[in-house]
Amino acid sequence: MMSITGWTQKTVFTYPEVGGKDYSIISIACINEKDKTLCLGLKDNTKIEYFLFSPEFKLISKVSPSDGLKKTAYAFEKQQLMKAIVNNTGFNFIYWARDKKVFNNAPFITVQTINFDKKEVSLNNSFIIADEESWIENFTSGNKYYGVLCNKKTDQLIINTLNADGKTERKTIFFGLENFYKAKNVNLFDYFFFSRDFTPSQETGLKEGSDLAKFFAYPDKAVITVQKDKEPPHILNLDLATMTLTKKKLSMDGFCGFAGKKQPFYNNAYIFDSNLYVLNVCKDMIEIGIFNPETGALLKHHQILESDEAFFDATSSRVIGQNEKEKELKTKELIKKMMRGSLGIVAAKNRNGNVVLTCGTYDDTQFNGGGYYVGGFTAGTQNFDPNKHYNQGKSNKITLVTSFKIVLDKEKLTLLPGQDVESRYDKIQDYSQNFQPTAQANSRYLFPFNGKLYFGFYDAAKKAYLIQYLEDDK
């Protein structure tokens, strides 16, 4: 065993039969919760092989198609692995795909099934995405897969469900967008634009936290938070048993922009464990509200005034990707930047089990032909993509991040100044971004399994794909 950057590594799996440095893990670490086994796939340009591991990460079985990639999802012209679920005999890996020879080039969902008992890998097409339908998001709950689409003209959500036995169901839900969100020229696709799916206990980064529509999957429901300009957070609840949808706008009484004089405000939300965390920013203050996501009841309200310079333990403004630089900000400067960028909030835990909130802005940008443009959404308004309008000159992508961290007591939700603001997620990301094997690392993949953390990568020096168990040195 060896120790690097705060982690002790132990190699638990070596796969030397690789076809070159392009070898990669293509699975989404699919775990069977009944027997705690895990399925991973390894692929190169000619073949794919699936591996079944025990809870102790011992190899149980493996299977590979005898004809290479011909009868897999990778035979289609375009494909993207979306999700994975456990089926009655093994594992289902679910792909979005498109091919001129299939369904007249219409996009479709296809399922690759892995049966370790029979040593079989089979492929079955699931459902087509019709011309009048637009893709919104997908998620899994239990052993079911849910693909969420919409029909922009009929104001309907379309839920395609794939069960463990491969059967599909299709439900349509009338949304009633016009009566719920009174904005001009906005359809359902626009309403859910910039979406991502999460679990309610997922620790992640500010890039994901700045997305505007977040799907949180529970065993019996999906809770969706939607951020819209000049609106409080929208909270949608999709009952997965009855396929009924309820909608409400979170009450922000007492928050800036919603009380007293009218002023511009921007907000975003994130669900973590059993709480809904809302970041709300006006020109003279930053506010964090903690709510009950089911009832909407306010549990805690923290205010940070522009004159309060002693509030933060960690604030920064960073430029990443071109002449990288970072500087500390005073609260007034921080608020100005947060009023101009794509607002986000995420939660994680530190080594004491308390909640670390990362709040701020995250914007991918372009320097193109001497001009500067912000990509994606900024302050609730969609900006154009400069690559679609300008193709002259040199284009370089950079990222602008402005952020601060605070720590809350995991039970009382009170502020804990002076506590460690480094979360486990931060430490994992630092390891992933800075770790370098002896020669070269490709296809890096961090994944949790059975309460432990594993890291997969191609080691060019050893010409093998390695999976290591990581233990936090603390």
ROKOL-334025 format. One line per 8 residues: number of its first residue (from 1); for each residue x, y, z of C-alpha. Coordinates in pm, 1 decimal, padded with zeros to 6 digits. Example, Ala and Ser with C-alpha at 12.3 -4.5 7.8 and 13.67 -1.06 7.14 Angstrom:
2
1 = 01230.0:-00450.0:00780.0 ~ 01367.0:-00106.0:00714.0;
This chain:
474
1 = 00000.0:00000.0:00000.0 ~ 00113.0:00356.9:-00059.8 ~ -00010.9:00702.2:00040.4 ~ -00059.0:00999.0:-00192.0 ~ -00227.6:01332.8:-00119.6 ~ -00408.1:01218.5:00193.7 ~ -00524.9:00882.3:00057.7 ~ -00382.9:00535.4:00104.2;
9 = -00416.5:00323.1:-00210.5 ~ -00433.6:-00052.9:-00247.2 ~ -00468.2:-00215.1:-00589.7 ~ -00760.8:-00460.8:-00584.2 ~ -00798.0:-00537.3:-00955.8 ~ -00559.3:-00542.4:-01251.1 ~ -00667.7:-00599.8:-01611.0 ~ -00365.7:-00635.4:-01840.7;
17 = -00552.4:-00747.9:-02153.1 ~ -00590.6:-00395.0:-02284.8 ~ -00591.2:-00275.0:-02641.8 ~ -00420.7:00056.6:-02576.0 ~ -00446.0:00372.2:-02371.3 ~ -00806.0:00435.9:-02485.7 ~ -00932.9:00157.8:-02257.4 ~ -01204.5:00283.6:-02025.5;
25 = -01460.1:00188.8:-01763.6 ~ -01795.0:00239.7:-01934.9 ~ -02023.5:00118.8:-01658.5 ~ -02198.7:00337.3:-01402.8 ~ -02090.9:00117.2:-01112.8 ~ -02418.9:-00075.6:-01105.5 ~ -02474.6:-00229.8:-00761.4 ~ -02715.7:-00508.9:-00670.9;
33 = -02841.3:-00405.3:-00327.4 ~ -02967.4:-00757.7:-00245.5 ~ -02635.2:-00938.6:-00257.4 ~ -02410.2:-00627.8:-00266.1 ~ -02241.1:-00728.8:-00589.9 ~ -02115.8:-00478.2:-00843.5 ~ -02092.2:-00483.1:-01222.3 ~ -01835.0:-00283.6:-01419.3;
41 = -01750.0:-00284.8:-01788.2 ~ -01422.4:-00232.1:-01971.7 ~ -01414.4:-00143.0:-02340.7 ~ -01167.3:-00063.3:-02615.8 ~ -01215.3:-00018.4:-02990.0 ~ -01274.6:-00389.0:-03057.7 ~ -01431.6:-00552.1:-02752.9 ~ -01616.9:-00504.0:-02428.0;
49 = -01599.6:-00715.1:-02113.7 ~ -01819.7:-00704.8:-01802.7 ~ -01700.4:-00802.5:-01455.0 ~ -01899.4:-00904.6:-01146.9 ~ -01738.8:-00827.8:-00809.4 ~ -01821.8:-00944.8:-00456.8 ~ -01872.7:-00695.7:-00168.6 ~ -01502.1:-00744.9:-00088.2;
57 = -01417.3:-00657.3:-00450.5 ~ -01318.8:-01010.7:-00544.7 ~ -01387.1:-01112.1:-00904.1 ~ -01683.3:-01354.2:-00923.0 ~ -01747.9:-01376.9:-01295.2 ~ -01692.2:-01207.3:-01628.2 ~ -01857.9:-01214.1:-01970.0 ~ -01775.8:-01072.7:-02310.1;
65 = -01959.5:-01098.4:-02646.6 ~ -01780.7:-01339.4:-02877.3 ~ -01834.6:-01111.2:-03179.0 ~ -01686.7:-00800.5:-03020.2 ~ -01898.0:-00484.1:-03039.7 ~ -02124.0:-00589.9:-03330.1 ~ -02430.4:-00666.2:-03118.1 ~ -02378.7:-00404.4:-02848.7;
73 = -02487.6:-00043.0:-02815.4 ~ -02144.7:00057.0:-02945.8 ~ -02235.9:-00071.8:-03291.0 ~ -02470.4:00225.7:-03338.2 ~ -02333.6:00542.4:-03499.7 ~ -02399.6:00747.8:-03185.6 ~ -02453.1:00629.6:-02832.7 ~ -02432.8:00756.6:-02477.2;
81 = -02450.2:00546.1:-02161.9 ~ -02720.6:00702.6:-01943.9 ~ -02801.0:00481.7:-01643.7 ~ -02784.6:00126.4:-01509.8 ~ -03033.5:-00081.4:-01312.0 ~ -03045.2:-00435.3:-01176.1 ~ -03273.9:-00677.0:-01359.7 ~ -03411.5:-01018.7:-01262.8;
89 = -03108.8:-01206.5:-01397.5 ~ -02829.1:-00951.7:-01396.3 ~ -02781.7:-00590.9:-01498.5 ~ -02929.0:-00348.8:-01753.5 ~ -02716.8:-00071.0:-01901.3 ~ -02933.2:00194.1:-02064.2 ~ -02814.8:00399.9:-02361.7 ~ -02937.6:00687.9:-02569.6;
97 = -02857.7:00602.0:-02932.2 ~ -02901.6:00717.3:-03290.3 ~ -02828.9:00547.5:-03621.7 ~ -02932.1:00621.6:-03980.5 ~ -03018.8:00252.9:-04029.5 ~ -03243.8:00231.8:-03722.4 ~ -03585.6:00399.0:-03676.1 ~ -03517.0:00639.8:-03965.4;
105 = -03244.2:00807.4:-03760.8 ~ -03481.0:00897.1:-03477.0 ~ -03314.1:00893.3:-03132.4 ~ -03406.8:00598.7:-02913.4 ~ -03331.0:00427.7:-02583.2 ~ -03168.1:00086.9:-02600.9 ~ -03088.5:-00158.6:-02321.8 ~ -02783.1:-00382.8:-02297.0;
113 = -02852.3:-00674.5:-02062.7 ~ -02574.8:-00863.5:-01884.7 ~ -02652.5:-01218.6:-01765.0 ~ -02356.6:-01364.0:-01577.6 ~ -02527.6:-01700.7:-01513.5 ~ -02577.2:-01766.3:-01884.9 ~ -02266.0:-01572.9:-01989.9 ~ -02478.1:-01363.1:-02225.5;
121 = -02480.0:-01000.2:-02339.6 ~ -02794.0:-00903.4:-02529.7 ~ -02936.5:-00581.5:-02673.9 ~ -03300.4:-00472.0:-02686.9 ~ -03441.7:-00143.2:-02808.1 ~ -03678.9:00013.2:-02557.9 ~ -03855.9:00327.5:-02683.1 ~ -03823.9:00588.1:-02957.6;
129 = -03808.8:00962.1:-02900.7 ~ -04059.9:01102.3:-03150.9 ~ -04009.9:01421.7:-03351.6 ~ -04263.3:01613.2:-03143.0 ~ -04096.1:01507.8:-02815.6 ~ -03803.1:01674.7:-02642.2 ~ -03571.2:01510.1:-02392.7 ~ -03568.7:01662.0:-02042.5;
137 = -03401.1:01426.7:-01793.0 ~ -03367.8:01065.9:-01676.0 ~ -03318.4:00899.0:-01338.3 ~ -03346.6:00564.9:-01161.1 ~ -03541.6:00468.0:-00852.7 ~ -03509.8:00116.8:-00715.5 ~ -03478.7:-00114.0:-01014.7 ~ -03670.9:00111.8:-01249.8;
145 = -03550.8:00359.6:-01507.8 ~ -03745.5:00677.9:-01584.7 ~ -03700.3:00884.7:-01899.7 ~ -03869.5:01225.4:-01878.4 ~ -03966.2:01396.0:-02202.9 ~ -04214.5:01663.2:-02300.9 ~ -04443.4:01759.2:-02584.1 ~ -04396.5:02133.8:-02619.4;
153 = -04715.5:02186.2:-02817.2 ~ -04954.9:01995.2:-02590.6 ~ -04804.4:02105.1:-02253.7 ~ -04754.2:01742.1:-02149.9 ~ -04480.8:01561.6:-01964.5 ~ -04410.3:01211.0:-02094.3 ~ -04270.6:00953.6:-01852.0 ~ -04123.3:00638.2:-02007.7;
161 = -04055.6:00368.5:-01748.7 ~ -03837.3:00060.0:-01790.4 ~ -03887.7:-00215.8:-01534.3 ~ -03630.0:-00473.2:-01423.4 ~ -03787.1:-00736.7:-01648.9 ~ -03748.3:-00513.4:-01954.2 ~ -04113.2:-00408.7:-01983.9 ~ -04185.1:-00046.0:-02066.5;
169 = -04469.9:00184.3:-01969.9 ~ -04560.3:00527.9:-02098.6 ~ -04758.1:00790.0:-01908.6 ~ -04851.3:01144.4:-02008.5 ~ -04912.6:01419.6:-01752.6 ~ -05074.2:01755.0:-01831.3 ~ -04851.7:02019.2:-01671.0 ~ -05047.5:02346.6:-01688.2;
177 = -04740.3:02565.2:-01735.5 ~ -04926.1:02879.7:-01839.7 ~ -05119.8:02899.2:-01513.6 ~ -04820.7:02808.8:-01296.1 ~ -04539.4:03013.3:-01449.0 ~ -04650.6:03328.5:-01626.0 ~ -04361.4:03397.1:-01859.8 ~ -04388.2:03482.5:-02227.3;
185 = -04280.6:03238.4:-02497.4 ~ -04173.5:02963.9:-02255.4 ~ -04265.5:02600.1:-02319.1 ~ -04198.0:02290.0:-02109.3 ~ -03861.1:02226.1:-02270.2 ~ -03751.8:02580.6:-02186.1 ~ -03890.2:02548.2:-01834.0 ~ -03676.0:02241.3:-01752.3;
193 = -03368.6:02357.9:-01945.0 ~ -03028.8:02295.1:-01780.3 ~ -03138.9:01999.6:-01571.4 ~ -02953.9:01725.1:-01384.1 ~ -03051.2:01431.4:-01163.1 ~ -02928.0:01369.4:-00808.1 ~ -02989.6:01151.5:-00506.0 ~ -03106.3:01332.7:-00190.4;
201 = -02779.1:01252.1:-00013.1 ~ -02547.7:01329.2:-00304.5 ~ -02235.4:01533.8:-00237.1 ~ -02132.4:01728.6:-00543.4 ~ -01975.8:02050.9:-00671.4 ~ -02083.7:02401.5:-00761.1 ~ -02091.1:02327.0:-01134.8 ~ -02377.1:02081.5:-01077.9;
209 = -02532.7:02305.0:-00813.5 ~ -02569.9:02591.3:-01062.7 ~ -02803.8:02390.6:-01286.8 ~ -03153.3:02534.0:-01292.6 ~ -03369.3:02221.0:-01273.2 ~ -03269.8:01944.4:-01031.6 ~ -03435.0:01601.4:-01014.9 ~ -03394.0:01429.0:-00676.0;
217 = -03493.0:01060.8:-00693.6 ~ -03647.6:00889.4:-00389.6 ~ -03782.7:00531.8:-00367.6 ~ -04142.5:00648.6:-00415.4 ~ -04115.6:00990.3:-00577.6 ~ -03902.8:01244.3:-00759.1 ~ -03877.2:01593.7:-00613.4 ~ -03780.4:01857.8:-00869.5;
225 = -03653.0:02204.4:-00785.6 ~ -03667.2:02466.7:-01061.5 ~ -03508.9:02811.4:-01049.0 ~ -03667.2:03089.4:-01254.5 ~ -03590.3:03458.3:-01286.5 ~ -03796.6:03683.2:-01054.7 ~ -03955.1:03379.4:-00886.6 ~ -03907.0:03183.2:-00564.4;
233 = -03788.1:02823.8:-00612.3 ~ -04049.5:02597.6:-00771.5 ~ -04097.4:02261.1:-00599.4 ~ -04253.1:01978.5:-00804.1 ~ -04340.8:01638.1:-00663.1 ~ -04383.8:01342.6:-00899.3 ~ -04547.2:01038.2:-00736.4 ~ -04384.9:00737.4:-00906.5;
241 = -04666.9:00497.2:-00817.5 ~ -04960.9:00705.0:-00944.3 ~ -04768.7:00927.5:-01187.4 ~ -04937.1:01236.9:-01048.5 ~ -04760.1:01571.2:-01032.3 ~ -04807.6:01844.2:-00771.6 ~ -04656.4:02192.2:-00800.6 ~ -04593.9:02477.6:-00560.2;
249 = -04380.8:02786.9:-00521.4 ~ -04175.9:02803.5:-00205.4 ~ -04283.9:03078.2:00033.9 ~ -03992.8:03320.9:00075.6 ~ -04167.5:03565.5:00306.8 ~ -03909.7:03764.2:00500.7 ~ -03631.5:03719.0:00242.0 ~ -03488.8:04011.3:00043.2;
257 = -03676.1:04069.7:-00279.1 ~ -03990.4:03921.5:-00124.3 ~ -04033.4:04158.3:00171.6 ~ -04031.7:04537.3:00194.3 ~ -03904.2:04732.2:-00103.8 ~ -03888.1:04560.5:-00439.4 ~ -03536.0:04483.8:-00555.6 ~ -03363.1:04239.3:-00789.7;
265 = -03291.7:03897.3:-00641.9 ~ -03158.5:03562.8:-00761.6 ~ -03178.4:03222.7:-00599.8 ~ -03113.7:02852.9:-00640.6 ~ -03184.1:02544.3:-00429.9 ~ -03043.9:02202.1:-00338.5 ~ -03186.5:01909.5:-00141.9 ~ -02944.7:01728.7:00088.0;
273 = -03047.5:01456.3:00332.1 ~ -03381.7:01578.6:00469.4 ~ -03346.3:01952.9:00409.2 ~ -03393.2:02198.6:00124.8 ~ -03117.8:02461.2:00115.9 ~ -03192.4:02788.0:-00066.4 ~ -02937.7:03054.6:-00159.2 ~ -03096.8:03398.0:-00214.8;
281 = -02894.6:03707.6:-00314.7 ~ -02986.2:04075.5:-00337.3 ~ -02763.7:04378.5:-00390.1 ~ -02694.6:04430.9:-00018.8 ~ -02710.5:04083.9:00134.0 ~ -02675.0:03708.6:00092.2 ~ -02930.2:03480.1:00255.9 ~ -02944.9:03107.8:00317.6;
289 = -03275.2:02949.3:00404.8 ~ -03319.2:02590.8:00522.0 ~ -03664.9:02446.6:00458.1 ~ -03857.3:02124.3:00498.7 ~ -03887.1:02009.5:00134.7 ~ -04221.8:01835.9:00193.6 ~ -04409.5:02106.7:00384.2 ~ -04212.3:02414.0:00275.7;
297 = -04172.9:02518.0:00641.4 ~ -03876.4:02746.2:00711.8 ~ -03637.1:02581.3:00959.1 ~ -03352.1:02834.0:00968.7 ~ -03271.5:03169.9:00810.8 ~ -02916.7:03309.1:00790.6 ~ -02836.0:03660.2:00662.5 ~ -02499.0:03797.1:00553.4;
305 = -02495.5:04175.2:00506.9 ~ -02256.2:04346.4:00266.1 ~ -02093.5:04521.3:00562.5 ~ -02014.2:04190.5:00736.2 ~ -01652.2:04114.1:00648.7 ~ -01587.8:03865.6:00929.0 ~ -01853.4:03612.9:00834.1 ~ -01666.9:03384.9:00595.1;
313 = -01389.4:03136.4:00648.9 ~ -01332.5:03066.2:00278.4 ~ -01425.9:03303.7:-00005.2 ~ -01262.5:03325.6:-00343.6 ~ -01298.8:03427.4:-00704.5 ~ -01121.5:03200.9:-00950.6 ~ -01047.7:03197.0:-01321.1 ~ -00977.4:02843.6:-01444.6;
321 = -00842.4:02742.0:-01784.3 ~ -00645.4:03046.1:-01902.1 ~ -00392.0:03235.2:-01688.4 ~ -00542.4:03076.4:-01378.5 ~ -00571.7:03307.8:-01082.6 ~ -00752.4:03332.8:-00753.3 ~ -00816.8:03610.0:-00506.2 ~ -00999.7:03666.0:-00180.5;
329 = -01308.6:03887.0:-00188.5 ~ -01473.7:04117.6:00057.2 ~ -01844.0:04057.7:00109.2 ~ -01952.0:04355.3:-00102.0 ~ -01739.7:04236.4:-00397.2 ~ -01868.2:03883.2:-00348.6 ~ -02229.7:03999.0:-00370.6 ~ -02160.4:04195.5:-00690.5;
337 = -02014.1:03889.1:-00859.2 ~ -02297.3:03665.3:-00739.2 ~ -02553.1:03908.7:-00883.3 ~ -02390.6:03871.5:-01226.5 ~ -02316.6:03500.5:-01250.9 ~ -02497.5:03166.3:-01261.2 ~ -02596.7:03112.6:-00899.7 ~ -02557.6:02772.0:-00736.9;
345 = -02561.9:02595.3:-00401.7 ~ -02456.8:02242.8:-00297.8 ~ -02407.3:02055.9:00027.2 ~ -02162.8:01796.0:00158.1 ~ -02026.2:01679.9:00493.9 ~ -01695.5:01745.0:00664.6 ~ -01503.8:01493.9:00875.1 ~ -01720.2:01581.9:01177.4;
353 = -02039.1:01497.8:00992.1 ~ -02157.7:01858.5:00980.7 ~ -02298.6:02018.0:00666.6 ~ -02064.7:02217.5:00442.5 ~ -02251.1:02452.0:00207.5 ~ -02070.3:02574.0:-00102.7 ~ -02245.0:02877.6:-00249.2 ~ -02156.3:03104.7:-00538.6;
361 = -02151.1:03118.9:-00915.8 ~ -02015.9:02887.4:-01183.9 ~ -01989.5:02996.8:-01548.4 ~ -01825.4:02830.6:-01845.2 ~ -01710.5:03107.2:-02077.0 ~ -01556.6:03172.4:-02416.4 ~ -01287.1:03411.2:-02533.0 ~ -01355.2:03414.4:-02906.5;
369 = -01191.5:03644.0:-03159.0 ~ -01126.0:03910.0:-02897.6 ~ -01479.1:03909.1:-02755.8 ~ -01589.5:03776.8:-02420.4 ~ -01916.6:03592.7:-02366.8 ~ -02065.5:03402.1:-02076.6 ~ -02204.4:03063.0:-02176.2 ~ -02512.9:02900.1:-02030.2;
377 = -02752.0:03078.1:-01798.6 ~ -02650.9:03394.5:-01618.7 ~ -02875.3:03537.8:-01350.7 ~ -03170.3:03338.5:-01479.8 ~ -03138.1:03445.3:-01845.1 ~ -03015.1:03220.0:-02123.1 ~ -02717.7:03362.9:-02312.3 ~ -02640.1:03264.2:-02668.6;
385 = -02367.7:03013.2:-02745.8 ~ -02088.0:03211.3:-02915.0 ~ -01970.2:02904.4:-03105.1 ~ -02301.6:02901.2:-03291.1 ~ -02278.1:03266.8:-03392.3 ~ -01907.0:03328.8:-03430.4 ~ -01654.9:03100.2:-03594.0 ~ -01371.9:03337.2:-03670.8;
393 = -01060.5:03374.1:-03457.8 ~ -00927.5:03157.8:-03179.5 ~ -01172.2:03020.3:-02921.2 ~ -01061.3:02929.0:-02569.2 ~ -01286.6:02802.6:-02295.3 ~ -01237.3:02921.6:-01940.4 ~ -01443.0:02889.0:-01624.3 ~ -01526.4:03162.0:-01375.0;
401 = -01602.6:03049.7:-01020.8 ~ -01693.1:03272.9:-00727.9 ~ -01770.8:03090.4:-00405.7 ~ -01781.2:03083.0:-00029.1 ~ -01822.7:02801.3:00221.9 ~ -01998.2:02784.8:00555.5 ~ -02048.8:02498.1:00800.1 ~ -02382.6:02424.0:00968.1;
409 = -02450.8:02201.1:01265.3 ~ -02599.8:01880.2:01124.6 ~ -02890.4:01886.4:01372.2 ~ -02943.4:02245.8:01487.7 ~ -02852.2:02400.8:01147.1 ~ -02670.8:02680.2:01331.0 ~ -02350.8:02833.3:01199.7 ~ -02024.4:02674.4:01314.1;
417 = -01749.8:02931.7:01253.7 ~ -01398.0:02794.6:01255.8 ~ -01494.5:02437.9:01160.9 ~ -01317.4:02256.5:00878.8 ~ -01473.1:02370.5:00548.5 ~ -01308.3:02090.6:00348.4 ~ -01571.2:01829.4:00271.9 ~ -01511.7:01469.3:00177.7;
425 = -01622.2:01562.4:-00174.1 ~ -01355.0:01834.5:-00192.3 ~ -01087.7:01588.6:-00085.3 ~ -01199.5:01329.7:-00339.5 ~ -01203.4:01586.3:-00621.1 ~ -00858.6:01710.4:-00525.4 ~ -00727.3:01355.6:-00546.3 ~ -00897.7:01287.4:-00879.7;
433 = -00764.6:01602.4:-01043.4 ~ -00407.5:01586.7:-00912.6 ~ -00328.4:01213.9:-00906.1 ~ -00081.1:01102.9:-01175.3 ~ 00030.8:00740.0:-01222.8 ~ 00388.7:00665.3:-01312.9 ~ 00342.3:00743.5:-01680.6 ~ -00007.3:00842.2:-01786.3;
441 = -00364.8:00818.3:-01657.7 ~ -00670.1:00787.2:-01883.6 ~ -01028.2:00699.5:-01810.7 ~ -01017.4:00802.3:-01447.3 ~ -01324.4:00688.4:-01259.9 ~ -01407.4:00735.7:-00891.4 ~ -01696.9:00533.9:-00752.1 ~ -01828.9:00425.8:-00410.8;
449 = -01906.1:00061.5:-00333.2 ~ -02006.2:-00109.4:-00008.0 ~ -01907.4:00191.9:00200.5 ~ -01565.7:00226.3:00039.5 ~ -01419.0:00442.6:-00235.5 ~ -01250.6:00303.4:-00548.4 ~ -01051.1:00465.7:-00826.1 ~ -01005.8:00315.3:-01174.0;
457 = -00747.5:00433.3:-01428.9 ~ -00531.1:00315.5:-01717.6 ~ -00164.0:00298.8:-01620.7 ~ 00038.2:00336.0:-01939.5 ~ 00360.0:00225.9:-01771.9 ~ 00208.6:-00107.9:-01669.3 ~ -00011.5:-00129.6:-01980.3 ~ -00299.2:-00231.0:-01757.9;
465 = -00623.1:-00099.6:-01620.3 ~ -00606.3:-00074.0:-01241.2 ~ -00871.6:-00033.4:-00975.0 ~ -00754.5:00083.2:-00634.8 ~ -00926.0:00101.1:-00298.4 ~ -00879.5:00443.1:-00139.3 ~ -00868.5:00495.0:00235.7 ~ -00884.9:00844.2:00380.9;
473 = -00570.1:00914.2:00585.5 ~ -00754.2:01194.7:00771.5;
